């Protein structure tokens, strides 16, 4: 496997984990039991899981959708990640 394939696989796993955290927190909120902290959810967005967090804010979960700082962190980190991955792709293709 090439480096790009490994990066794609790693991003998939990190985003799947972030989505799973959102799903788990939503389930715990509905059952009114101990929840995952917002700091951990935001940290997972910053650690290349922003797409998973954004998907968790959409259908069918609608979790943390009204929190403006979740939108800001998730979209901001997604923009940074796109630029970073574009740069990595450019550097390894030249």
C-alpha positions as CSV (number, residue, x, y, z in Angstrom):
1,X,0.0,0.0,0.0
2,X,1.1,3.5,-0.8
3,X,1.4,6.3,1.7
4,X,-1.8,7.9,0.4
5,X,-3.7,4.7,0.9
6,X,-2.5,4.4,4.5
7,X,-3.5,8.0,5.1
8,X,-7.0,7.4,3.6
9,X,-7.4,4.3,5.8
10,X,-6.3,6.2,8.9
11,X,-8.7,9.0,8.2
12,X,-11.5,6.6,7.7
13,X,-10.8,4.9,11.0
14,X,-10.5,8.2,12.9
15,X,-13.7,9.6,11.4
16,X,-15.5,6.3,12.1
17,X,-14.4,6.6,15.7
18,X,-15.5,10.2,16.0
19,X,-19.0,9.2,14.6
20,X,-19.1,6.3,17.0
21,X,-18.4,8.7,19.9
22,X,-21.2,11.0,18.8
23,X,-23.5,8.0,18.5
24,X,-22.6,6.7,21.9
25,X,-23.0,10.1,23.5
26,X,-26.5,10.5,21.9
27,X,-27.5,7.1,23.2
28,X,-26.3,7.9,26.7
29,X,-28.1,11.3,26.6
30,X,-31.4,9.5,25.8
31,X,-30.9,7.1,28.6
32,X,-29.8,9.9,31.0
33,X,-26.6,8.1,32.0
34,X,-22.9,9.2,32.1
35,X,-21.9,10.9,28.9
36,X,-18.8,11.6,26.8
37,X,-17.5,15.1,27.6
38,X,-17.8,17.8,25.0
39,X,-14.0,18.3,25.2
40,X,-13.4,14.7,24.1
41,X,-15.8,15.1,21.2
42,X,-14.2,18.4,20.1
43,X,-10.7,16.8,20.5
44,X,-11.7,14.0,18.2
45,X,-12.7,16.6,15.6
46,X,-9.4,18.3,15.9
47,X,-7.6,14.9,15.6
48,X,-8.7,14.3,12.0
49,X,-12.2,13.2,13.0
50,X,-14.0,16.3,11.9
51,X,-16.0,14.6,9.1
52,X,-17.3,12.0,11.6
53,X,-18.4,14.8,14.0
54,X,-20.1,16.6,11.2
55,X,-21.9,13.5,10.1
56,X,-23.0,12.9,13.7
57,X,-24.5,16.3,13.7
58,X,-26.6,15.4,10.7
59,X,-29.3,12.7,10.1
60,X,-30.1,10.4,11.8
61,X,-28.3,11.5,15.0
62,X,-28.8,15.3,15.1
63,X,-26.4,15.4,18.0
64,X,-24.9,18.6,19.3
65,X,-26.4,20.4,16.3
66,X,-27.4,23.6,18.1
67,X,-23.9,24.1,19.6
68,X,-22.2,26.8,17.5
69,X,-18.7,25.9,18.8
70,X,-19.2,22.3,17.5
71,X,-19.9,23.7,14.0
72,X,-16.9,26.1,14.3
73,X,-14.4,23.5,15.5
74,X,-15.6,20.8,13.1
75,X,-15.7,23.0,10.0
76,X,-12.5,24.8,10.9
77,X,-10.5,21.6,11.5
78,X,-12.0,20.1,8.3
79,X,-10.8,23.1,6.3
80,X,-7.3,22.8,7.8
81,X,-7.3,19.0,7.2
82,X,-8.2,19.5,3.6
83,X,-5.4,22.0,3.0
84,X,-2.9,19.7,4.9
85,X,-3.9,16.6,2.9
86,X,-3.8,18.6,-0.3
87,X,-0.3,19.7,0.5
88,X,0.8,16.2,1.4
89,X,-0.7,14.9,-1.8
90,X,1.1,17.6,-3.8
91,X,4.4,17.0,-2.1
92,X,4.4,13.3,-2.7
93,X,3.2,13.6,-6.3
94,X,6.0,15.9,-7.4
